[in-house]
């Protein structure tokens, strides 16, 4: 199994990344539930920054290739162009 081949450092990196993603989801939820107050907006910014940091560390530790991730970003943007009004 792949997880058995991971180092302790890689496992820690993945766990912290999961935690940070969860905290970003909670920050989004609080902004929706309680309104666009400065403290909720600041928390959203902090948590988004934490997730971006962890994504950078995933690349640095070779758990994913930056070029593959950037292609996935482009793929998502193209899907959003088709299925949402977020990107014109």
Secondary structure, 3 states (H helix, E strand, C coil): CHHHHCCHHHHHHHHHHHHHHHHHHHHHHHHHHHCCCHHHHHHHHHHHHHHHHHHHHHHHCCCCCHHHHHHHHHHHHHHHHHHCCCCC
